[in-house]
Amino acid sequence: YVSQLRVMGNSFYFSASTNRTVLWKSNGTTEGTVLLKGPEDMTADYGISSLTAINGYLYYIAGFDHTQYFWKSDGTTSGTGPIMESDYYDTNSPHFTLLNGKIYFFRSFYAEDKSNQQLYQMNPDGTGISLVWEASYFESHDDYTQFGSSELVAVNNALFFYGRNNEGEGYKLLKSDATPQGTLVVKDTYRTTGSSNPVNFVNVNNKIYF
């Protein structure tokens, strides 16, 4: 089946599966619809997810060789490849987002009874990847199902998302200037130590609504 149609330049891109999921490119004609790239190991197909087009590049998650990766593509086969290892158990979206010429995205994973949420930045071509902020705390695996599903929106030179700080007082609205010390709770709308879980972020005239 065909899913995740994205337009970039004069072509559109989509994932499609037969016995494995691969990335396709099309100009709207039969002869112009070609395979772009897919997981190399047909026995370890984790599919393609979170396909996002930003300023001439595609970003997504896909797996091959029994490992899951973040991928980048410039729309050519030679310019399509993995840029960073993801996590096999991470099914949450990285929410690729552009801010001030940098691409930001989340990596979230569960290990040793801890939930881990990491915010990274990179250049649009997939180089210069660096960790911006991270939080880690004890949490049951059942609770982890909602962890890392953070939204990520750029408004007025800042990133907004929901997450948990290292004190683990619940999911709250956070704001980041892309530095560890500048990633702070904006407001906790929940009256106790639970989670306020802000969702459905929308940027309207440089104001965030949720």
Secondary structure, DSSP 8 states (H G I E B T S, - for coil): -EEEEEEETTEEEEEEESSSEEEEEESSSSTT-EEEE--S-TTS---EEEEEEETTEEEEEEEETTEEEEEEE-SSSTTEEEEEE--TT--S----EEETTEEEEEEEEEETTEEEEEEEEE-TTS-S-EEEEEEEEE--TTGGGGTT---EEEETTEEEEEE--TT----EEEEE-SSSTTEEEEE--SSSSS-------EEETTEEE-
